[in-house]
Amino acid sequence: MDSREVALSSAFNVRDLGGLPAGDGWRVRRGRAYRADALHRLTPPDRAVMAGLGIRRVFDLRSEAELARDGIGEFAGRVAEHVHVPLVRVSLSPFDPDIDWKTVNLRDRYLEMLHEGGAAIRAVFSALAADTLDAVVFHCSGGKDRTGVVAALVLRSLGVPDAIIVEDYSLSEVKLAEAVREYRAQLEETGLDSSAIAYLTSSPPDRMLYTLAELDRRWGSTDGYLQRIGVDGEILDRLRRNLLEAR
């Protein structure tokens, strides 16, 4: 799956959802949907790389507090349209000193995203279903938790097997290891110890498997959940036409 990575110097966890097998002879089309960590730090060369991918809309899943603190940067501010769609009300940035991260349970937070994030998820799905060749990127701070849940919903709606979804989710831990090395001192200044940093930057398979199982238990299926939040059959049909191709 490494060939899907978008190599940048100022962001660590950017990759194409395309190239993944989607069952029944289909795969996810490349160059249409990207997932990412925070984009406000992008350097001019990295902004050029992102623009070269045809990305013209940026869906920002961060909270109001994160947006106010870090801004959107030059890429979403000038090259692409910035769409702020917070997935949950609270900040999930490990750099936020106002949160007691030692008490945070990410399994619970992922379910909060499903309960609270309907409007944001619907906006991303609608953009991916639009009649345009422009690419879309959605991101949060680390590109792991909020971005991971939205990516899982998109991939599952396309028929990508859960094992592949979990593998894609788990890649974030590897990608964020470099960020941890670079920003460890800043993280420790917020009061995080090594175990808390490891937990907050991890993406173990069981966490996503639990989320998908709970989604099925509570809403019956991914399509059932999406219909509940207003992503109807027409949007899903258009999304599948846009994002699937024959293998």
Secondary structure as the mmCIF struct_conf table of DSSP 4:
data_model
#
loop_
_struct_conf.conf_type_id
_struct_conf.id
_struct_conf.beg_label_comp_id
_struct_conf.beg_label_asym_id
_struct_conf.beg_label_seq_id
_struct_conf.end_label_comp_id
_struct_conf.end_label_asym_id
_struct_conf.end_label_seq_id
HELX_RH_3T_P HELX_RH_3T_P1 ASP A 2 ARG A 4
STRN STRN1 GLU A 5 GLU A 5
BEND BEND1 SER A 9 SER A 10
BEND BEND2 PHE A 12 PHE A 12
STRN STRN2 ARG A 15 ASP A 16
BEND BEND3 LEU A 17 LEU A 17
TURN_TY1_P TURN_TY1_P1 GLY A 18 GLY A 19
STRN STRN3 PRO A 21 GLY A 23
TURN_TY1_P TURN_TY1_P2 ASP A 24 GLY A 25
STRN STRN4 TRP A 26 VAL A 28
HELX_LH_PP_P HELX_LH_PP_P1 ARG A 29 ARG A 29
TURN_TY1_P TURN_TY1_P3 ARG A 30 GLY A 31
BEND BEND4 ARG A 32 ARG A 32
STRN STRN5 ALA A 33 ALA A 36
BEND BEND5 ASP A 37 ASP A 37
TURN_TY1_P TURN_TY1_P4 HIS A 40 ARG A 41
HELX_RH_AL_P HELX_RH_AL_P1 PRO A 44 GLY A 52
TURN_TY1_P TURN_TY1_P5 LEU A 53 GLY A 54
STRN STRN6 ILE A 55 ASP A 60
HELX_RH_AL_P HELX_RH_AL_P2 GLU A 64 ASP A 70
HELX_RH_AL_P HELX_RH_AL_P3 GLY A 73 GLU A 74
HELX_RH_PI_P HELX_RH_PI_P1 PHE A 75 VAL A 79
BEND BEND6 ALA A 80 ALA A 80
STRN STRN7 GLU A 81 HIS A 84
BEND BEND7 LEU A 87 VAL A 90
TURN_TY1_P TURN_TY1_P6 PRO A 94 PHE A 95
TURN_TY1_P TURN_TY1_P7 PRO A 97 ASP A 98
BEND BEND8 ILE A 99 ILE A 99
HELX_RH_3T_P HELX_RH_3T_P2 TRP A 101 THR A 103
HELX_RH_AL_P HELX_RH_AL_P4 LEU A 106 GLU A 116
HELX_RH_AL_P HELX_RH_AL_P5 GLY A 118 LEU A 128
TURN_TY1_P TURN_TY1_P8 ALA A 129 ALA A 129
BEND BEND9 ALA A 130 ASP A 131
STRN STRN8 ALA A 135 HIS A 139
BEND BEND10 SER A 141 ASP A 145
HELX_RH_AL_P HELX_RH_AL_P6 ARG A 146 SER A 157
TURN_TY1_P TURN_TY1_P9 LEU A 158 GLY A 159
HELX_RH_AL_P HELX_RH_AL_P7 ASP A 162 GLU A 189
TURN_TY1_P TURN_TY1_P10 THR A 190 GLY A 191
HELX_RH_AL_P HELX_RH_AL_P8 SER A 194 LEU A 200
TURN_TY1_P TURN_TY1_P11 THR A 201 THR A 201
HELX_RH_AL_P HELX_RH_AL_P9 PRO A 205 TRP A 219
BEND BEND11 GLY A 220 SER A 221
HELX_RH_AL_P HELX_RH_AL_P10 THR A 222 ARG A 228
TURN_TY1_P TURN_TY1_P12 ILE A 229 GLY A 230
HELX_RH_AL_P HELX_RH_AL_P11 GLY A 233 LEU A 243
STRN STRN9 LEU A 244 ALA A 246
#
